[in-house]
Amino acid sequence: MAYIGIDVSKQKLDCLWVRDLSKSKVKTKVFPNRHQDYPGLLDWLVRQTGEDISNLHVFLEATSIYHEPLAYWLHDMGVTVYVLNPAQVRHHAKGMGVRSKTDRKDSMMLARYGIERNPKPWQPEPTEVRELKRLINRLEAVEDD
């Protein structure tokens, strides 16, 4: 199995694969946070880890709405996705003595949290529920106009 932390922002995805946690060996790469770049990210993960897609465990932080397209896409591709609570990850990092904050450290903390805490995998809402929410949001926007 391969454990990957991805720090998601509006513009980019900071990916970190934990090669060996005990020796702090990691492999990192930054990708644009655009749908057309997701296949390249997945290809990089498979090539680097040597694992099948079903053995990839990706840990993301719930950051506004920026994580959602990637989480749904990875899940649809067969990756095990975990959407983590940012406060829990931050407290875990503080407990480990990590005080500074960088994108690389954030992606490492996401992966470490996943490895050490073993959270439940994320399950997306059914397509029908997502479509209904989209329609409700559109209706509210039209009513506001």
Secondary structure, DSSP 8 states (H G I E B T S, - for coil): -EEEEEEE-SSEEEEEEEEETTTTEEEEEEEES-GGGHHHHHHHHHHHH---GGGEEEEEE--TTTTHHHHHHHHHHT-EEEEE-HHHHHHHHHHTT-----HHHHHHHHHHHHHHH---------HHHHHHHHHHHHHHHHHH-
